[in-house]
Amino acid sequence: MKEIRLGSVLIKNRHKRGITQDELAAYLGVSKSAVSKWETAMTYPDITLLPRLAAYFNISIDELMGYEPQMDKMEIRKCYLQFAEEFSMLSFEEVLECCHEMIKKYHSCYPFLFHMGVLLVNHFMLAGSPERSGQVLEEARELFNRIKTETDDPNLAKESLQMEAYSLLILKRPEEVLDLLGEYIPVSGPSEPVLASAFQLLGNQTEAKKILQIGLYKEVVSICNLLSSYMDLCTEGAEEFEQICRRFLAIAEVFQLNALHPGIMLPGYLVIAQGWAKRKNWEKTFEFLEKYTELAAGEIYPLKLHGDSFFNMLDDWLEDFLPLGPHLPRDISVVRHSMTQALTENQIFQEIMGEVRFQNLAARLKKNEEEQ
């Protein structure tokens, strides 16, 4: 992250011009000692001297200060991951205060602000109380709203709109979600087939194939998320619910999602178990709770996004184009704990929590938390 670096900028430009500290001091009407202190960052020049210094070296005041109000992609990623780790180790309020300082410092760096909003959405549950969690979520929502309104980047504005709606949904304000998103669903399909065809016409088969792999990956993730939501919504009989589950599991098997994307399968198994619990089918409930636990405590660590033998051109895209790269939005210790909570604090399983079979699953997940 970039700080004020006036001292090093002065040294660099003074050497470039081939002048001494004495000569620069004489030009500005200050002592050599003053220039020396500026260059060692012991003090800064009077603000009225900044235009003269910048003009002397033929640079802007921003260049002179060595300060940039924007962060690049890698700096944003590093900052996010650092805060995510600190949320798992330090007090919530302590880390949140550091987040607030950075948000103030980079007030107009909208990609950074977006990720600070995402950070809050991914950690609000650690705030300590429902009331405080709601305040943190509202803070995130306000960030997304400001980004959406002020950014010149249409893609970032669209993502901010979606995240604002998601924040409102968690806050249980559905009317505002509908007001924000409207009820119109666009008909246009994905752009990847068109892009791939263009590269194919240019004779670049490799890029065309890569683009289609990315498109397939995104669509598989999307359809699994949609099916999970549809399963959760299904209130009809067991036959309809089982049909939806069967389709979800078929896609998961075809694309080997247990290995490719455990982050899709874990909530998927949990939603299926919840659905059977609602229908009092405890055998099927346990079947999918066992699949959930087996995966959560299995060989999926270090947990991050990646390709496989089919999606063999995906890793570079994940690293270069996703804001956090292949990394998780929460520290792994927080993720492991949330896996346990999703089972042990889920009231829909209340009737079977006393059973040995359930307690064994809970114990295995708690042990998984300890295996950092």
Phi, psi and omega in degrees: 000145189270134177242177174292125183234042185303319183302309182293327178293318177299313181300313182300313183286329177293317178294324179298321179278347180070039179242158181267170175298323178300315182294318178294319179298318180295320179297321184271347182077033177235176180277159175298325179299322179296315179297320179298319179292326177296317185288336177262008177064024176283325176217172175242154177296156171301143184302331181289344180272346185299316179298322180292318178297315180297317180295321181300319181266002179058046176227167178281164178296322177300316178296319179300317181285342182066024183249134176235128183282005181243154174245144177274176187302316183290325177293319177298314180300314181299316181295314180301310184295326177295314178296320179299319177294318181294326177299333180276348187242324187253176178292145183302313184294326178296314180291321180299322178296321176296321177299316180299320179297318180291324178296321177292319183294321181249053187304329184246012176269088191295323175299321178294315180300321178301315182287332173293322175297315178298320178302315180294320179296327181276352184228004182302330183292350179269002188292341174109335178207153178303322181295314180292322177300318178297322178295319180293318177297320179295323176298317177297316180301318180294324176298311180298322179296318180293317179300312180305321184281324191257336184288151175266357182269111183297325179293318178294322178298319180294317179295323179293322177299315180296319181289326175296317178298319179296319178298317179296324179296315178296326178284000179060051176235067188297327180299321179290328176299313181293322177297323183285313185269337186073179182250005181276129177252117182299145183271336186301142182268187181292154183271348186302318179300322179291315179298316181297321178296322179296316179293326179295318177296331178278358179086009181261081183295324183298313180293323178299316179295318180299315181298319179291325175298316179298315179298316178299315180302312180299319181290322177297313178299317182296314183292327177292320176297319179296317179295322177298316179295321181293320177299315183296330182277336187296119180246004181280192184292176184297328184295314180294317180299316181296326178295318178295316179301318181299319179293317177301311183292329177294316178296318180300320180289316181301318184261009175050053187288338175303321179269320184289316187212075178303333179296339174274319187285325182300306177294331178297311178299321182294318179297320178296315179300319179296320180298318179287329177295322177299329182265008177061024175267087190287332179295314178291327176303310180295324179305316184273337171292326176291321176297318178300311182292318179302318180288314183298324182259014184265202186270057181251002184257147359293134186277114176201164179288144181196166174269191176209198184293333176275309178270065187273005178238022189267330191299320180296321179295316178301319182288318189271330190250335175282135184306320178262009184063217181276002187282155178285153178283350176230153178299148187299327179294323176292321179296313180299318180295319181293329176298318179292314180301322182300334178266307191283338182249016181269109187295341180293341179261014185307319185293339184246003183297333180278351181284145181302321182300318179291316182297326177295321177295316180298319180296321180294320179292322178294323175296323178299326177298326184281344185270069182280000000 
